[in-house]
Amino acid sequence: MKPVQQLDLNGLHILDGAMATELERRGFNLDGPLWSAHVLESSPEAIAEVHRAYLEAGADCLLTASYQVSTEGFQQIGYDPEDAVKAADRALRASVAIAEKVRSEYYSTSPRRIWIAASLGPYGAMLHNGAEYHGNYECSCEELVGFHGRRIAVLAETNADFLAFESIPSLEEAEAILTALRPYPDVPAYLSFTCRDGTHVSHGEKLRECAELLDGQRQIIAIGINCTRPELIAGLIRELAQVTRKPVIVYPNSGEQWDAVHRCWQGDGEIQEFGALAQRWRTAGARWIGGCCRTGPEHVRMVAEVWRG
């Protein structure tokens, strides 16, 4: 991973969309605690196909299929502690290698610059109970730091362009991530939060407060909102724009809500005007735009039309 001072982000505007949604459309069952990470070893080409679909739709950045990878997750499916560490390390590296291969193949047909973001989910995603949407964890700050630090140590040695901490629900977890990043001051990263309304992150702190924490951190390259209802995004962009000069990232979900009890998405997820929404978000100040859960290449294509049309 190149040091943050060497990272050139000029031209990065369009993120990809959901990985799990596309894998499910291809017939994969992702009910286990590792979600898309189950597919990293069993069917890496399927992940590559999803990456390719997003590049063809116009994405500038591929987020790796590592969101749900953790030592704890492998222990949940029966690995002993030592083997779980090895399996998680392998999966993290494999997720970047797959994206690298796809990018390399794409460069043989197009000169367009493509970035790779190593995706890292919050502690709550590992719990596999919907906690990333409320952030009420029963763990210490030291446990949060250790959880993130173990994964950072592996991905810092890969060829990803930067780390993407996604679906962060609380100020406390953002603070823990910054602590975990301290041994790696040159590793570039962004943090993206889930939000409950137009001013607060999922746990209840103000989004502004989280942005103020991150704004002065040199290695934080952008601040964002993801897996949040589309109708909240424009107001949240304005909240961020008032307290940070860093690039603002937005990649909302489809508008559906995750039912942690029945383990399914509920509600209306039809976004017929995603392009119009993306134009509104760009006007409000978003620099990077993409899609999160329940979005696909068709949504990314609409975003690409906004930026390139």
C-alpha positions as a Markdown table, in Angstrom:
| # | Residue | x | y | z |
|---|---|---|---|---|
| 1 | Met | 0.0 | 0.0 | 0.0 |
| 2 | Lys | 1.4 | 3.4 | -1.0 |
| 3 | Pro | 1.9 | 6.0 | 1.7 |
| 4 | Val | -0.9 | 8.5 | 2.0 |
| 5 | Gln | 1.3 | 11.3 | 0.7 |
| 6 | Gln | 1.8 | 9.5 | -2.6 |
| 7 | Leu | -1.9 | 8.7 | -3.1 |
| 8 | Asp | -3.4 | 10.5 | -6.1 |
| 9 | Leu | -7.2 | 10.6 | -5.9 |
| 10 | Asn | -7.8 | 12.8 | -8.9 |
| 11 | Gly | -10.5 | 11.3 | -11.1 |
| 12 | Leu | -12.1 | 9.1 | -8.4 |
| 13 | His | -15.8 | 9.9 | -8.4 |
| 14 | Ile | -17.8 | 6.6 | -8.8 |
| 15 | Leu | -17.8 | 3.8 | -6.2 |
| 16 | Asp | -19.2 | 0.4 | -7.0 |
| 17 | Gly | -22.3 | -1.2 | -5.6 |
| 18 | Ala | -23.2 | -4.1 | -3.4 |
| 19 | Met | -21.2 | -7.3 | -3.5 |
| 20 | Ala | -23.5 | -9.6 | -1.5 |
| 21 | Thr | -26.6 | -8.5 | -3.5 |
| 22 | Glu | -24.9 | -9.5 | -6.8 |
| 23 | Leu | -23.6 | -12.8 | -5.4 |
| 24 | Glu | -27.1 | -13.7 | -4.2 |
| 25 | Arg | -28.5 | -12.8 | -7.7 |
| 26 | Arg | -26.0 | -15.3 | -9.0 |
| 27 | Gly | -27.4 | -18.0 | -6.7 |
| 28 | Phe | -25.0 | -18.0 | -3.7 |
| 29 | Asn | -26.4 | -18.5 | -0.2 |
| 30 | Leu | -24.8 | -15.9 | 2.1 |
| 31 | Asp | -26.6 | -16.7 | 5.3 |
| 32 | Gly | -23.5 | -17.7 | 7.2 |
| 33 | Pro | -21.5 | -15.4 | 9.5 |
| 34 | Leu | -18.9 | -14.7 | 6.8 |
| 35 | Trp | -21.4 | -13.5 | 4.2 |
| 36 | Ser | -19.6 | -12.8 | 0.9 |
| 37 | Ala | -16.3 | -13.9 | 2.4 |
| 38 | His | -17.6 | -17.5 | 2.1 |
| 39 | Val | -17.3 | -17.1 | -1.6 |
| 40 | Leu | -13.6 | -15.9 | -1.5 |
| 41 | Glu | -12.3 | -19.4 | -1.3 |
| 42 | Ser | -15.1 | -21.5 | -2.8 |
| 43 | Ser | -15.8 | -19.4 | -6.0 |
| 44 | Pro | -13.3 | -16.5 | -6.4 |
| 45 | Glu | -14.3 | -16.1 | -10.1 |
| 46 | Ala | -17.8 | -15.2 | -9.0 |
| 47 | Ile | -16.4 | -12.3 | -7.0 |
| 48 | Ala | -14.3 | -11.3 | -10.0 |
| 49 | Glu | -17.4 | -11.3 | -12.2 |
| 50 | Val | -19.1 | -8.9 | -9.9 |
| 51 | His | -16.1 | -6.6 | -9.9 |
| 52 | Arg | -16.0 | -6.7 | -13.7 |
| 53 | Ala | -19.7 | -5.8 | -13.9 |
| 54 | Tyr | -19.1 | -2.7 | -11.8 |
| 55 | Leu | -16.2 | -1.6 | -13.9 |
| 56 | Glu | -18.2 | -2.0 | -17.0 |
| 57 | Ala | -21.0 | 0.0 | -15.4 |
| 58 | Gly | -18.5 | 2.9 | -14.9 |
| 59 | Ala | -17.1 | 2.4 | -11.3 |
| 60 | Asp | -13.7 | 4.0 | -10.6 |
| 61 | Cys | -13.2 | 2.1 | -7.4 |
| 62 | Leu | -13.6 | -1.6 | -6.5 |
| 63 | Leu | -14.3 | -2.4 | -2.8 |
| 64 | Thr | -12.9 | -5.8 | -1.9 |
| 65 | Ala | -15.1 | -8.7 | -0.7 |
| 66 | Ser | -13.5 | -8.5 | 2.7 |
| 67 | Tyr | -16.1 | -6.5 | 4.7 |
| 68 | Gln | -17.1 | -9.5 | 6.8 |
| 69 | Val | -13.7 | -11.2 | 7.1 |
| 70 | Ser | -12.4 | -11.5 | 10.7 |
| 71 | Thr | -10.7 | -14.1 | 12.9 |
| 72 | Glu | -13.8 | -14.1 | 15.1 |
| 73 | Gly | -16.0 | -14.9 | 12.1 |
| 74 | Phe | -13.9 | -17.9 | 11.2 |
| 75 | Gln | -14.1 | -19.1 | 14.8 |
| 76 | Gln | -17.9 | -18.8 | 14.6 |
| 77 | Ile | -17.9 | -21.4 | 11.8 |
| 78 | Gly | -15.8 | -23.9 | 13.7 |
| 79 | Tyr | -12.1 | -22.9 | 13.2 |
| 80 | Asp | -9.8 | -23.2 | 16.2 |
| 81 | Pro | -8.2 | -19.8 | 17.2 |
| 82 | Glu | -4.9 | -20.4 | 15.5 |
| 83 | Asp | -6.4 | -21.7 | 12.3 |
| 84 | Ala | -9.0 | -18.8 | 12.3 |
| 85 | Val | -6.2 | -16.3 | 12.3 |
| 86 | Lys | -4.6 | -17.9 | 9.3 |
| 87 | Ala | -7.9 | -18.3 | 7.5 |
| 88 | Ala | -8.8 | -14.6 | 8.0 |
| 89 | Asp | -5.3 | -13.5 | 6.8 |
| 90 | Arg | -5.7 | -15.6 | 3.7 |
| 91 | Ala | -9.1 | -14.3 | 3.0 |
| 92 | Leu | -8.1 | -10.6 | 3.4 |
| 93 | Arg | -5.2 | -11.1 | 1.0 |
| 94 | Ala | -7.2 | -13.0 | -1.5 |
| 95 | Ser | -9.9 | -10.3 | -1.6 |
| 96 | Val | -7.3 | -7.8 | -2.7 |
| 97 | Ala | -5.6 | -10.2 | -5.1 |
| 98 | Ile | -9.0 | -10.9 | -6.9 |
| 99 | Ala | -9.6 | -7.1 | -7.3 |
| 100 | Glu | -6.0 | -6.6 | -8.5 |
| 101 | Lys | -6.4 | -9.3 | -11.2 |
| 102 | Val | -9.7 | -7.8 | -12.4 |
| 103 | Arg | -8.1 | -4.3 | -12.5 |
| 104 | Ser | -5.1 | -5.6 | -14.5 |
| 105 | Glu | -7.4 | -7.3 | -17.0 |
| 106 | Tyr | -9.5 | -4.1 | -17.4 |
| 107 | Tyr | -6.3 | -2.1 | -18.0 |
| 108 | Ser | -5.7 | -4.2 | -21.1 |
| 109 | Thr | -8.9 | -2.8 | -22.7 |
| 110 | Ser | -9.2 | 0.7 | -21.1 |
| 111 | Pro | -6.8 | 3.4 | -19.8 |
| 112 | Arg | -9.3 | 4.6 | -17.2 |
| 113 | Arg | -7.7 | 4.7 | -13.7 |
| 114 | Ile | -9.2 | 2.3 | -11.2 |
| 115 | Trp | -8.6 | 2.3 | -7.4 |
| 116 | Ile | -8.9 | -0.7 | -5.0 |
| 117 | Ala | -10.4 | 0.0 | -1.5 |
| 118 | Ala | -9.9 | -2.8 | 1.0 |
| 119 | Ser | -13.3 | -3.0 | 2.7 |
| 120 | Leu | -13.5 | -3.5 | 6.5 |
| 121 | Gly | -16.8 | -3.7 | 8.2 |
| 122 | Pro | -17.5 | -2.7 | 11.8 |
| 123 | Tyr | -17.4 | -4.9 | 14.9 |
| 124 | Gly | -21.2 | -5.1 | 14.8 |
| 125 | Ala | -21.1 | -6.8 | 11.4 |
| 126 | Met | -19.0 | -9.6 | 12.9 |
| 127 | Leu | -21.6 | -10.2 | 15.5 |
| 128 | His | -24.0 | -11.1 | 12.7 |
| 129 | Asn | -27.0 | -9.7 | 14.5 |
| 130 | Gly | -27.6 | -6.3 | 12.9 |
| 131 | Ala | -25.5 | -4.4 | 15.5 |
| 132 | Glu | -23.9 | -2.3 | 12.8 |
| 133 | Tyr | -27.3 | -0.5 | 12.6 |
| 134 | His | -27.3 | 0.5 | 16.3 |
| 135 | Gly | -23.8 | 0.2 | 17.6 |
| 136 | Asn | -24.7 | -1.1 | 21.1 |
| 137 | Tyr | -21.8 | -3.4 | 21.6 |
| 138 | Glu | -21.0 | -5.3 | 24.8 |
| 139 | Cys | -17.2 | -5.0 | 24.4 |
| 140 | Ser | -14.4 | -2.8 | 25.7 |
| 141 | Cys | -12.6 | -0.2 | 23.7 |
| 142 | Glu | -9.5 | -2.4 | 23.8 |
| 143 | Glu | -11.5 | -5.2 | 22.1 |
| 144 | Leu | -12.6 | -2.8 | 19.4 |
| 145 | Val | -9.0 | -1.6 | 18.8 |
| 146 | Gly | -7.8 | -5.2 | 18.6 |
| 147 | Phe | -10.5 | -6.3 | 16.2 |
| 148 | His | -9.6 | -3.6 | 13.8 |
| 149 | Gly | -5.9 | -3.6 | 14.4 |
| 150 | Arg | -5.5 | -7.3 | 13.4 |
| 151 | Arg | -7.1 | -6.7 | 10.0 |
| 152 | Ile | -5.2 | -3.4 | 9.4 |
| 153 | Ala | -1.9 | -5.2 | 10.0 |
| 154 | Val | -2.7 | -7.7 | 7.1 |
| 155 | Leu | -4.1 | -5.3 | 4.6 |
| 156 | Ala | -1.4 | -2.6 | 5.1 |
| 157 | Glu | 0.9 | -5.1 | 3.4 |
| 158 | Thr | -1.2 | -5.6 | 0.3 |
| 159 | Asn | -1.5 | -3.6 | -2.9 |
| 160 | Ala | -4.8 | -2.0 | -2.1 |
| 161 | Asp | -4.8 | 1.7 | -2.6 |
| 162 | Phe | -6.5 | 2.5 | 0.7 |
| 163 | Leu | -8.6 | 1.1 | 3.5 |
| 164 | Ala | -12.4 | 1.6 | 3.6 |
| 165 | Phe | -14.0 | 1.3 | 7.1 |
| 166 | Glu | -17.6 | 1.0 | 6.3 |
| 167 | Ser | -21.0 | 1.1 | 8.1 |
| 168 | Ile | -19.4 | 2.6 | 11.3 |
| 169 | Pro | -22.3 | 3.2 | 13.7 |
| 170 | Ser | -20.7 | 5.2 | 16.5 |
| 171 | Leu | -18.2 | 7.8 | 17.6 |
| 172 | Glu | -16.6 | 5.3 | 19.9 |
| 173 | Glu | -15.8 | 2.8 | 17.1 |
| 174 | Ala | -14.4 | 5.7 | 15.0 |
| 175 | Glu | -12.1 | 6.5 | 17.9 |
| 176 | Ala | -11.1 | 2.9 | 18.2 |
| 177 | Ile | -10.2 | 2.7 | 14.5 |
| 178 | Leu | -8.0 | 5.8 | 14.7 |
| 179 | Thr | -6.2 | 4.2 | 17.7 |
| 180 | Ala | -5.8 | 1.0 | 15.6 |
| 181 | Leu | -4.4 | 3.0 | 12.8 |
| 182 | Arg | -1.7 | 4.8 | 14.9 |
| 183 | Pro | 1.0 | 2.2 | 14.3 |
| 184 | Tyr | 0.4 | 2.7 | 10.5 |
| 185 | Pro | 0.5 | 6.5 | 10.1 |
| 186 | Asp | 1.1 | 6.4 | 6.3 |
| 187 | Val | -1.8 | 4.0 | 5.6 |
| 188 | Pro | -4.6 | 6.0 | 3.9 |
| 189 | Ala | -8.2 | 5.2 | 4.9 |
| 190 | Tyr | -11.7 | 6.6 | 4.9 |
| 191 | Leu | -14.5 | 6.1 | 7.4 |
| 192 | Ser | -18.1 | 5.9 | 6.4 |
| 193 | Phe | -21.0 | 5.9 | 8.9 |
| 194 | Thr | -24.5 | 4.5 | 9.0 |
| 195 | Cys | -27.0 | 7.1 | 10.1 |
| 196 | Arg | -30.4 | 6.9 | 11.8 |
| 197 | Asp | -31.7 | 10.3 | 10.7 |
| 198 | Gly | -30.5 | 13.5 | 9.1 |
| 199 | Thr | -28.1 | 14.5 | 11.8 |
| 200 | His | -27.1 | 11.4 | 13.9 |
| 201 | Val | -25.1 | 8.3 | 13.3 |
| 202 | Ser | -26.8 | 5.0 | 14.2 |
| 203 | His | -25.6 | 4.9 | 17.8 |
| 204 | Gly | -26.9 | 8.5 | 18.4 |
| 205 | Glu | -23.9 | 10.8 | 18.3 |
| 206 | Lys | -24.1 | 13.7 | 15.8 |
| 207 | Leu | -22.5 | 13.0 | 12.5 |
| 208 | Arg | -20.8 | 16.4 | 12.7 |
| 209 | Glu | -19.0 | 15.3 | 15.9 |
| 210 | Cys | -17.7 | 12.2 | 14.1 |
| 211 | Ala | -16.5 | 14.3 | 11.2 |
| 212 | Glu | -14.8 | 16.8 | 13.5 |
| 213 | Leu | -12.9 | 13.9 | 15.1 |
| 214 | Leu | -11.6 | 12.8 | 11.7 |
| 215 | Asp | -11.1 | 16.1 | 9.9 |
| 216 | Gly | -7.7 | 16.8 | 11.4 |
| 217 | Gln | -6.3 | 13.3 | 10.8 |
| 218 | Arg | -3.8 | 13.3 | 7.9 |
| 219 | Gln | -4.3 | 9.7 | 6.9 |
| 220 | Ile | -8.1 | 10.0 | 6.7 |
| 221 | Ile | -8.6 | 10.7 | 3.0 |
| 222 | Ala | -12.4 | 11.1 | 3.0 |
| 223 | Ile | -15.5 | 10.9 | 5.3 |
| 224 | Gly | -18.8 | 9.4 | 4.3 |
| 225 | Ile | -22.2 | 7.9 | 4.8 |
| 226 | Asn | -23.2 | 4.4 | 3.6 |
| 227 | Cys | -26.0 | 1.9 | 4.0 |
| 228 | Thr | -28.4 | 4.7 | 5.0 |
| 229 | Arg | -31.7 | 5.5 | 3.4 |
| 230 | Pro | -31.4 | 7.6 | 0.2 |
| 231 | Glu | -33.8 | 10.3 | 1.4 |
| 232 | Leu | -31.5 | 11.2 | 4.2 |
| 233 | Ile | -28.3 | 11.6 | 2.1 |
| 234 | Ala | -28.6 | 15.2 | 0.9 |
| 235 | Gly | -29.1 | 16.6 | 4.4 |
| 236 | Leu | -26.2 | 14.4 | 5.7 |
| 237 | Ile | -23.9 | 15.7 | 3.0 |
| 238 | Arg | -24.6 | 19.3 | 4.2 |
| 239 | Glu | -23.9 | 18.3 | 7.8 |
| 240 | Leu | -20.5 | 17.0 | 6.7 |
| 241 | Ala | -19.7 | 19.9 | 4.4 |
| 242 | Gln | -20.0 | 22.3 | 7.3 |
| 243 | Val | -17.3 | 20.7 | 9.4 |
| 244 | Thr | -14.8 | 19.1 | 6.9 |
| 245 | Arg | -12.9 | 19.9 | 3.7 |
| 246 | Lys | -12.1 | 16.3 | 3.1 |
| 247 | Pro | -14.0 | 14.6 | 0.2 |
| 248 | Val | -17.5 | 13.5 | 1.2 |
| 249 | Ile | -18.5 | 10.0 | 0.2 |
| 250 | Val | -22.0 | 8.7 | -0.1 |
| 251 | Tyr | -23.3 | 5.3 | -1.0 |
| 252 | Pro | -26.7 | 4.6 | 0.3 |
| 253 | Asn | -28.7 | 1.4 | 0.4 |
| 254 | Ser | -31.7 | 0.8 | -1.8 |
| 255 | Gly | -34.1 | 2.2 | 0.8 |
| 256 | Glu | -35.0 | -1.1 | 2.3 |
| 257 | Gln | -34.2 | -1.9 | 6.0 |
| 258 | Trp | -32.4 | -4.9 | 7.4 |
| 259 | Asp | -34.6 | -7.1 | 9.6 |
| 260 | Ala | -32.0 | -8.7 | 12.0 |
| 261 | Val | -34.6 | -11.1 | 13.5 |
| 262 | His | -35.7 | -12.7 | 10.2 |
| 263 | Arg | -32.4 | -12.0 | 8.5 |
| 264 | Cys | -33.9 | -10.3 | 5.4 |
| 265 | Trp | -34.4 | -6.9 | 3.9 |
| 266 | Gln | -37.9 | -5.3 | 4.3 |
| 267 | Gly | -39.6 | -2.4 | 2.6 |
| 268 | Asp | -39.6 | -0.8 | -0.8 |
| 269 | Gly | -36.2 | -0.8 | -2.5 |
| 270 | Glu | -37.2 | 0.4 | -5.9 |
| 271 | Ile | -35.0 | 3.4 | -6.8 |
| 272 | Gln | -36.3 | 4.5 | -10.2 |
| 273 | Glu | -34.5 | 7.9 | -10.1 |
| 274 | Phe | -31.1 | 6.9 | -8.7 |
| 275 | Gly | -29.5 | 9.1 | -11.3 |
| 276 | Ala | -31.5 | 12.2 | -10.3 |
| 277 | Leu | -30.7 | 11.5 | -6.6 |
| 278 | Ala | -27.0 | 11.2 | -7.5 |
| 279 | Gln | -27.1 | 14.5 | -9.3 |
| 280 | Arg | -28.7 | 16.0 | -6.1 |
| 281 | Trp | -25.9 | 14.5 | -3.9 |
| 282 | Arg | -23.2 | 15.8 | -6.3 |
| 283 | Thr | -24.8 | 19.3 | -6.2 |
| 284 | Ala | -24.9 | 19.1 | -2.4 |
| 285 | Gly | -21.1 | 18.4 | -2.3 |
| 286 | Ala | -20.5 | 14.7 | -2.5 |
| 287 | Arg | -17.2 | 13.9 | -4.3 |
| 288 | Trp | -17.5 | 10.1 | -4.4 |
| 289 | Ile | -20.9 | 8.4 | -5.0 |
| 290 | Gly | -21.9 | 4.7 | -5.2 |
| 291 | Gly | -24.3 | 2.2 | -3.9 |
| 292 | Cys | -24.5 | -0.1 | -0.8 |
| 293 | Cys | -26.8 | -3.0 | 0.0 |
| 294 | Arg | -29.4 | -4.0 | -2.5 |
| 295 | Thr | -27.9 | -1.8 | -5.3 |
| 296 | Gly | -26.3 | -3.1 | -8.4 |
| 297 | Pro | -24.5 | -2.2 | -11.7 |
| 298 | Glu | -27.6 | -0.5 | -13.0 |
| 299 | His | -27.4 | 2.0 | -10.1 |
| 300 | Val | -23.7 | 2.6 | -10.7 |
| 301 | Arg | -24.4 | 3.1 | -14.4 |
| 302 | Met | -26.8 | 5.9 | -13.4 |
| 303 | Val | -24.1 | 7.5 | -11.2 |
| 304 | Ala | -21.6 | 7.3 | -14.0 |
| 305 | Glu | -24.0 | 9.1 | -16.3 |
| 306 | Val | -24.2 | 12.0 | -13.8 |
| 307 | Trp | -20.4 | 12.4 | -13.6 |
| 308 | Arg | -19.6 | 11.7 | -17.3 |
| 309 | Gly | -22.8 | 12.6 | -19.1 |
